[in-house]
Amino acid sequence: MTEQSDRGRETLIRLEQALERLIEGKPLNTKPDGRISLKRINDEAGLSSGGIYYYSEFVEIANQRIQLLKQSLAVSKSEKSKQAESKLREQRDKEKELKERYRTQRDQIKAFSDQVVAHNAQLEFTLFEALEKVSLLEQQLEIYKVSPITGKKV
């Protein structure tokens, strides 16, 4: 009977070590995906199917630890989601500010462009008027041209 109880203690130690490895996220015999259940503990300890249920005290303790872990994970997830939400809000506000700044710059560039176009049109019209005056003056000059007496064309 001592052999049976020694074997039972060894199995209990294996179960406790398996639970600790799963909690730490460093399992040896199962996938390291962060999930913890009685079946996972059983598989991690290398026991046959349902072997964990022979240790009812350990099952109760393991269930309590699993519930505590789930609660702490839920709290940390809600904190992470709040942080993510505040980060998204900051990003949204920054984007709004950038959009407003770009709109202001766009409006200023449009106004400047309109001024340049208006000034250019005014300069072209002034040049047109000047060329018209030059053309008129050249025509008047042709009327008043004096031909030389010698008969040679100048």
Salt bridges, closest charged atoms under 4 A:
ASP6 OD1 - ARG9 NH1 3.07
GLU20 OE2 - ARG65 NH1 2.61
ASP33 OD2 - ARG35 NH2 2.87
ASP33 OD1 - ARG40 NH1 2.61
ASP43 OD2 - LYS39 NZ 2.89
GLU44 OE2 - ARG21 NE 2.79
GLU85 OE2 - ARG89 NH2 2.58
ASP93 OD1 - ARG92 NH2 3.40
GLU97 OE2 - ARG101 NH2 3.19
GLU100 OE1 - ARG103 NH1 3.76
ASP107 OD1 - ARG106 NH2 3.19
GLU142 OE2 - LYS145 NZ 3.90
